[in-house]
Amino acid sequence: MQQSWFRRLLLSYFPIFLITITIIVFLSFLMVNEISRKETAKADAVSTRFIMENLERSVNDIEMSVLKEMETNGSYSAYLNRSSGDDESLIYSLAPRLRALNENSELIESVYLYRDADKTVLTERGRSELSAFPDRSFIEQALQKPDYRGWSDVRSLREVGSTAPIRVISMYKRLPLPFGSQGMLVINVSMYPLEQIVNAMTNDSISFLIIKDEAGEPIFEAHKAEGVGGSASGGKELTTLHSDRLGWTFESGIRTGQLYAWVSVISYVWIAIGILTVLLAVVYIVYITRKNYRPIQLVMNRLQSIQLRTDAPPSKKDELAMIDNALTSLISRSMDYEKQYHENLTLQRSQLFIDLVGGHKLGGDLADKMRKLSPLPQDAETRCYAIAVAEIDEYPLFQSQYSAKDQNVLKFALMNVFQELARNENLHSWAEWIAGDRVAVLIALPEGEGSRSTEDLRGIADQCRVWVEDKLRIPLRFGIGVAVRRLEEVEHSFRAATEALRHKLSHGKGTILFGEEMTSGDLSPVLPYLGTISELVKDFRMNNEAWRDGLQDMFDRFRKDRLKDDAIRSLLQTMMRMLGHELDIFSEELRDRLSGDQGESWQRILDASRSLDELEAGIGEFLSETYRSYVVVSKTNTYRAMINEMKSYIEEHFSDPDLSLKHLSDRFQISGKYASYLFKTEFDMKFVDFLVHLRMERAEKLLLETKLPIQDIALQIGYANSITFGRVFKRTYGVAPGDYRKLKLRSSGE
């Protein structure tokens, strides 16, 4: 037989191995590339920042040296203080000083002084009038912005005796320092030496650098004049820095092809080592696959020998298929009968249990079926019987937490736990699941020990509940039916047990309920609760806190009367609908909260609560939040009506001299401070401003449409004298009332 499975193993391993190696190499490439890119960007940023700081330091040194000269040499102040007729000697002494400043720094193109007194400019060549000075436009522009402290944009400067303009940046200072008003110092720095500094500090074969002004226009590109690049199109921009001192933006990056130059440094030795490692791994895979295949080969040899002894034709299937067929045949032959027997027995036993608790007539076959199918002892017919029904609390949560397989395992464990605990009390039991969340247990009680057996059942159920909640984290409730004498009467015990589980809310979580204890409270009338609900809704609507006492009293009666869960939920639904009908006219929020999309919240409280305490807390909290919203809405409506009435009253009586906040507080029975607060909150305007607005509108109309004296107009709009009126009118319109009338009449006459 060919070793087909051996080849399958190899074909299974090799793709995984090759894909893994490929991914590792690819990821390594990406990681090295990313590290290289980040380090390159970091180095580029450091280099660019160094260039920027070097330029800032250079121009700052120039500024400091010139300003120090201005500060320490008193001749400059003397020159600015003199008139144009008596400063010839100063000019002869200062011109060489200015020339020395130019010669001491190769960056300085020129330095000159402007004197306000006679509008003249002093340079290293002498004095000239501003009107004839080549850089007059810059001086005039600087005079319009005396407070500017930075360097100018790059500009062209044509000096006396020069044929071509020179690109410079300039700065100016008022003299005497620091905030003088007698003249101005102008420093012009040539761009050419600055550009040479940048060129000397950049490597044109690796990186590029572009300097832009505040408008984003390029003012210099490193090595552009050499024709090597000077454009970001040949590379990727990595760094952008802005110099607040110069107002320039420095953009730099690496030229194309330089970012990945690191690949060339990889040694061929490492490539050879990598290939050798892969080959060794391939050899190892072949070796370990052959070694692991050896047990399969031994099994196949045995199967082939069996086929030869039985004269069976040789199989053409692969090794695993032959092994699978052999094992399947062996297992199926040994388990078919046992499986069929257990399946039939389990189904018949479950059906018999359901027939018993369901009250189906079994006739004379009952005793025979009990002997064949029931796990109870043979003398069970002479005993009493009782049904206990265990229900999984919060069953939807149980379904969401566990898979279908885990649920079946846990349900099987629950069934066995109760039977084991009953066995410990010398009681025989039979448990079957009758629904997804309920398991019924038929318990055979010793004859003549009804009361003691009932207590035993309570103890067993309580032990089971505690054990399951502690070990399996599954909450349970138990309903225990009445004891009956015959198997045919088990139906009555089952009904009593299930009826007991319909009173879960009034008995709380984890309670063991007896059907015989529920009979006294099962038929409690529901009609009296409707009156209580009506009074509660009425108190709620009237803003009476007594509704809280009514709610607590209603839940106390629920506990006392032991109403069914369905009856309790139905009464609470009626209460919420009545409350929604009463409150939906007040606001959209209340309508949505009680009967709209948000109405599902209180319905979820009804459905999710597992005890009256939990239900009372949830409904109480919901009603408290609703009550707070309702109180706010009702108060808001009352205050709005009052403030609107207050506004109308002011509009009707604004001409009353006695109208004030105190007058309003007496009129509407509120404090003046509170009246001012309400007015400000509702209309976003102070009471005094609103009153002045009304009076000024009326005064303007009387001034333009009547010839009444100012005093009469003041009295008509609520002012005791014309002086107060005139002061308020002028503060509002900017002119006195009489002047306002004249201006308006004159403009209308024209």
ABEGO torsion letter per residue (X at the ends): XBBAAAAAAAAAAAAAAAAAAAAAAAAAAAAAAAAAAAAAAAAAAAAAAAAAAAAAAAAAAAAAAAAAAAAABAAAAAAAABBAAAAAAAAAAAAAAAAAAAAABAABABBBBBBAAAGBBBBAAEBBBAAABAAAAAAAAAAABAABABBBBBBBBBBBGBABBBBBBBBBBBOBOAABAABBBBBBBBAAAAAAAAAAABBAAABBBBBBBAAGBBABBBGAAAGABGBAAABBBABBBBBAAAGBBBBBBBBBGAAAAAAAABBAAAAAAAAAAAAAAAAAAAAAAAAAAAAAAAAAAAAAAAAAAAGBBBBABBAAAAAAAAAAAAAAAAAAAAAAAAAAAAAAAAAAAAAAAAGBBAEAAAAAAAAAABABBAAAAABBBBBBBBBBBGAAAAAAABBAAAAAAAAAAAAAAAAAAAAAAGBBBBBBBABAABBBBBBBBBBGAAAAAAAAAAAAAAAAAAAAAAAAGBBBBBBBBBBBABAAAAAAAAAAAAAAAAAAAAAEBGBBBBAAAAAAAAABBAAAAAAAAAAAAAAAAAGBAAAAAAAAAAAAAAAAAGBBAAAAAAAAAAAAAAAAAAAAAABAAAAAAAABAAAAAAAAAAAABABAAAAAAAAAAAAAAAAAAAAAAAAAAAAAAAAAAAAAAAAAAAABAABBAAAAAAAAGBBAAAAAAAAAAAAGBBAAAAAAAAAAAAAAAAAAABABBAAAAAAAAGBABAAAAAAAAAAAAGBBAAAAAAAAAAAAAX
